[in-house]
Amino acid sequence: MKSNQAIDTHQGHGTEAILFGLVPMGDPRTAPEALHELQLLAETADFVPAGCMVQHRRHADPHSYLGSGKLEELAEVVKLAHSGAVICDDSLTPNQGKAIEQAVGVPCIDRSELILQIFGMHARTPQAKLQVELAALQYQMPRLRRRWTHLERQRGGIGVRGGAGEKQIDVDRNLLKTRIAAIQKDLERIEEHKMREVRGRPELFTVALVGYTNAGKSSLMNRLTDAGVLAENRLFSTLDTRTRPWRLPGGRTVLLTDTVGFLRKLPHQLVASFHATLAEALHADLLLVLVDGSSPEAAEQLRTVDEVLETLGSQDLPRITVLNKLDLVADRANLAPLWQVDPRAVAVSVLTGAGMDDLFAAIQGHLASVEQRVELLLPHSAGALHGEIRAKATVLGEFYTEAGCLMTIQASPALLGRLLAEGARVAQPGDRPPAAD
């Protein structure tokens, strides 16, 4: 069976699959509504959803996830539909997965394994491939015993333990531990390199795009920076963090970073292994939290983003909530529940450009609230700083005098410190000529 092999990070190759899961008691959603996101995930992995079923219960059965009656029903559905797999909307324990496979007679794929397959399909860079491999190996480690249960009877003889099966389990476990340790060292080096890059640009204000997968982060990145980032209407179309310069209205440049999308019930192995990818977001000066404002599950998606940010230790970073896909919202009143969550949220359409001026204004307002406003005198000898100030600070006004250029600017403490060290000085009352009568 599928579970007796290493995780397959390739597509489902058109395999028909039955989707199943649990919903709380009293939940009014139909099975297709409750499993809609799982359907999107399955289709992204190239499975063909052939049906879905849910069971209403408070907690999963510790042995088989579903109750015995529902498990028999699932087996009958698989048989009638001639399906080649079943896909669960939750992460399963090794024993639960084994019990389900024995009952239905086809491979059982849980939500974590499905997401790992999708990440494996989309990993392009060496870093992303390492991160996916690490998560897959960590997922596989507790499932080794399932892989070798068919050898458990191969014990040496009366009173002799440690037969071929147990020996092979030990060999596999040691191999996995060795490989996991090697990958973790490689990823630590990558993260250290990224941290040096981040620390090397303290003068530039950094903005990170975070949010639910398929909320439009990459599309916004492309609109603002002409980055050419892959942007598709599918889950996890890109896994790699990309940082590009973004020129704000008025000429100032900030750094904009696009990150991997978040997801409900995201496997903890992936959150941990993608820590290096998210490192730039963790050290950003401002987060733009994107959500699909047209989705009926937008409020839940926002909660998911908050949970992932809390896991990463970034829940206290300044943020602006961006309600995207305004062009798909028939009535703005439908956004009221989201504005109750964050009254300062900005509604935009990345596709049409609607609301982008409001987003720019919100970002400029945040910059004004956290940066220093000062009037500097740039002597003629320090005139070379003029262009750099325009690129890295917000210029609020300038006036030329015989002594040099008086500039009222808004900038980060790091940039101000260097400007003062390289010839600029804080303007004094006598630097401005008296006003004409």
N, C-alpha and C positions, 0 to 999 in steps of 0.2 A: 504494500500500500504506500501511498504518498508519504505518510508520516514516518515510514521506515527508511526514509532517505533524507539527505541534507535538504535544507530549504531550497526550493526552486525559485530563482529570481527571474524566471522567464514568464512569458504570458501563459494564459490558460489555453491558448491555441483553439479557441472556439468551443471548449468543453461546456456542455450544458450543466447547470448547477441549480440546486434548490437552496434558497436563502431561508434562514430561520433565526429566531431570536426570542428574547423575553421582553415583555412590557409590563409595567406596574399594574397592579389591580386597579380597575376603574379607568384605565387609559382608553379614551374613546377612539383612538386612531385605528384605522384598518391596517392589515399586514403590509400592503404596499406603501402606505404612508409611513409606518414605523420603520420600514426597512429601505426607504428611498435612498438614503446615503450609502448603505451597503450595496444597493443595486449599482449606483454610480461607481463605487470602488470595484465591484466585480467586472463591470463593463470596461473600466480602465485597464484591468488586468487581462482583458480579452476572454473572459468567461461570458457565457450566454445565460442570463437568468431565465430559468424555465418555470419558476413558481416560487412562492414564498409562504411562510406560515409563522405565526407567533403563538406563544403561550403566555397567558396572564397568570403571573405568580409573583410572590414577594421576593423570593430568593431562588437562585439556581440550585438544582439538585446537586449535591456535592459529588455524586458518583457519575451521573450521566447528563448533567446540565438540565435537560428536559425531564419531566416526569415520565414514568414507564409507559403510560398510555399515549402520551404525545410522541414519545420516541418511536413507538410502533406505528403511529400515524405517519411520521416522517419517513419511516422505512417503506411504507406502502406507497407514499407519494413518489419516492425515488424509483420504486419498481415500476409504477404505472407510467412515469414520464421518461423512463430509460435514461435517467440522468447519470452523469459520470462523476459528480462530486456534490457535496453539500458544503455550504459556507455559513459559519456562525457569526452573529453580530457582536460577539464578545470574545475576549481571550479565554481559552479553555485550559484547564489543568491537563497534564499528560493523561491522567486516568479518565477524565471526562472525554477527551478526544478518542481514546482507545475504545471506550464503551460505545460511543456514537458510531464509530467505524464498524465495530462488530455487529451493531444492530442494523445499519443501513447497507453494508456491503460495498461501499465506495469510499474514497478518501474524504476526510473531513478537514476543512481548512478554517481556521479561526480568524478573527478580525486582524490580530497582530500579524499572522503569517501572510495574510492577503496584502496588508500594507507594506510588509517587507518585500513581497514580490514586486509591487508597484515601484517602490523606491529602487529596487534592483534594476528594473526596466529603464528607469530614468536617470540613473547615475551615469554621468559622462566624464567627470574629472577624476583624477586619481584620489583626491581627497574624498569625494562623495562615494566612490567605490569602496574605499577603506571603511567609511562610516557605516555603510549598509552591511558590509561583511561582518563588522564587529557586532552590530545589532543582531544579525542572523545567527552568529555563533553563540551569543549570549542567550538567544531564544532556544537554540538547539540543545544547550548544555543539560538542562533538567529533563530532556526528552530522550536521552541516550538509552535509558533502560528499556523504553518501549521498543527501541530499534533492535535490541538484542534479546527480547523475551523468547524468541524461537530457539535460542541456544541454552536456555536455563537448565534444560534437562541433561546437558552434556557435562555432568560433573564426573570427577575422576574415578570414584568408586565409593565403597562403604567408608564413611568417616572422612572422605577426602573432599575438600571444598576448593573453589577457585578453578572451575572448569573453563572451557574455551570461551564461553559466553562472557563470564565475568572478567576473564583476562582481556578480551577484546574491548569491553566497556572501559576498563582501566586504560588501555592503550589510547582509545578514542578520547577519553576525558583528558589525558595528559597532552595529546596533540592539540585539542581545542584550547586548553589553558595556555599552552606555549604560543599558539597563534594569536590568541586574544591579547596576551601580554605584549607581543611584538606590535600589533596594530595600535594598542593604546600608547605605546612609546612614540610611534610615528605620528599619531594624532596630537600628542602633547607637543611635539616639535612644531607641528603646523600651527597649533594654537599660540605657542610662544612667538612664532614668526608674525602671526596676525596681530598679536598684542603689541609687538614692537612697531608695526605699521601704524596702529591706532595711536600709540603714544608719540609717534613721530609727526603727527599733524594736529597738535593741540590748538592751533590758531584757527582752524576751520571748524565751523559749526557743523555737526553731523546729524542727519535725519535718517531714521531707519523705518522701512515699511514692514509692518508685521500684520498678521491677521489670518483669518480662516482661508483655507485653500480655495482657490477659484473665486476669490473676492475681487480680483482685478489689480493686485499689486504690481505684477510685471507690466500690465498695460499702462498703469500710471507711471511707472518708471520710464517706459518708452516715450510717453507723451511729454514728460518733463525734461528728459535728457537725451532723447534720440539714442538710447542705449542699444537698441536692437536685441533686447532680451526676448527669448521665446515666450510668447503669450498665447495660450490656447484655451478654449473653453472646455477644460478637462482638469481633473484633480492632479495636483503635483506635477504640472508640466515642466517645472524647473526645480532643482534641488540646491543649486549652487548660489552662494551669496555673491552679489555683484555690487560694486561701489562705483559711482560715476559723479563727476562734478555737475551741479545743477545751478544754473544762473537765475537768480530770483529777479522779478521785476525791479528795475533800478540798477541792475548790474552786479550786485553782490553774488559771490559764489559760495554755495554750501556743498557738502558731500551727501549724496543720497544713496542708501543701501537697500537693496531688495533681498529678502530672506525667504527661506522655505516656508510654505504655508502650514498652519496648524490644523488640527483635526480632532473631533470628538473621539475619546478613547484612543488617543495616540499612544502606541506602545512605549513604555518607559525606556526600553532599550534604545529606541530611536532618539528620544529626547536627550538621553545621556550621550549617545555617540555623536549627535549633531551639535554638541556644545561648541565645538570649534567653529562650525559654520555660523552659529548664532552669536559668536563672540563680539562681532562688530555691533550687532543690535544691542547686546548687553551693555555696551559702553557708549551708546548714542546719547546725544544731548536732548533729542526729542523723538518720540515714537509717533508715527502715523498709523493708527490701528484701523485697518480697512475691514469692512463687513459688507456683504451683499445685502443692501437695503431692500431689495425686491424679494428676498427669501422669507417664507413664513417662519423659518427657524433662525432668523437673524439674531434675536435676543439670546437664544441658546448658544449661537456661535460666538457672540461677544463674551458670554460667560466662559466658554471654552478657552478663548484667547487669554482671558484673565487668569484662568487656572494654569495654563502653560507658562505664562509670564511669571506667575508666582513660583512655579517649580524651578524656573531659571533664575529666580532672585531678582527679577526686573519689574516687579509689580509697582514699585514706587517711582519709576522713571516718568518724567513729564510726557503727556500724550495728547494727541488730538484724534478724536474718533471721526472717521470718514465713512459716511453711508454712501456707498457707491451704487451704480446701476440705477440712478434716478430715472433714466429713460424708460425703465421697465416698471416703474411705480405708477399705477393708474391714478392714485390720489395721494397727495402728500400727507393727508390725515392718517394714512396707513403707517407712517413713520412715527406716530405719536408714542407707541410703546418704547421705541428706541431712544427718543428724546427724553423720556422719563428716566431711562437708565443714565443718559449723559445729555443734559440740556444744552451743552455747548457743541454737540456733534454737528458736523458740517455735511450737508447732502450735496453730492456731486454726481455727474455722469462723466466718467473718463472717456467714454465713447464719443459723446457730443460736445464735451467741454462745459456743459452747464454746471454752475456752481464753483468753477475753478477759481474765480476771483475771490469768492468767500474763503476758499482754502488758503490762498495766498495771504489774505488779510489776517486769518487766524495765525498763520506761521509768523508773519511780521509782528503781530501783537505779542506772541510769545517771546520772540527775540527781544522786543522792547522791554519786556518784564524781567528778563534774566541777565541782560548785558548792561555794561556801563555806558553812560552818555557823558561825553567830555568834549571840550573845545581844545583843539591842539593848534599849535603854530608849527608849520613846517618851514624852517628856514630854506632859503634857496639852495643851500648846500645839501639839504636832505630831500631835495625835490624828487629823487628816484623813488621815494616811498609813496608818492602820490598814487601811482597806478596800483600798487599793492593794497593800499587802503581801500580803493574803490572795489577791488576784487574780494577782499576779505572782511570788510566792515560795511555797515549801512551809513552812507553819507547823508546827513540831514541838512547840510548847508556848507557853503564855502565862500570865502571872501579874500581877495588878493590885496596885499599891502606891500609897502616897500620892504618890510622885513621878511616876507614870505607869504605863505597861504594859510589863512585861518580856516580850519575845518571843524565843523561840529559833527561828531561821528558817534556811532553806537557800535561797540566792539567787545570782544571777549577780553578778560584780564590778561590772558597769555599774549594776545596780539598787542594790546596797549603796552605791556611791559617791554616787548621787543621794540616797538616804535620809539618809546622814550629812550631806550638804550642806544638806538641808531640815529639820534639827532633831533627827533621831534621833542617838543616840550609842551606842558600844559600852558594854555594861553593865560596871560595876565591882563588885568583891566587896561593897562597902557598899550597893549598890543593892537587894539582896535582904534583906528583914528576917530576923532570926535565927529559926531553927526553934523552935517552942514545945517546952518540956520535956514 
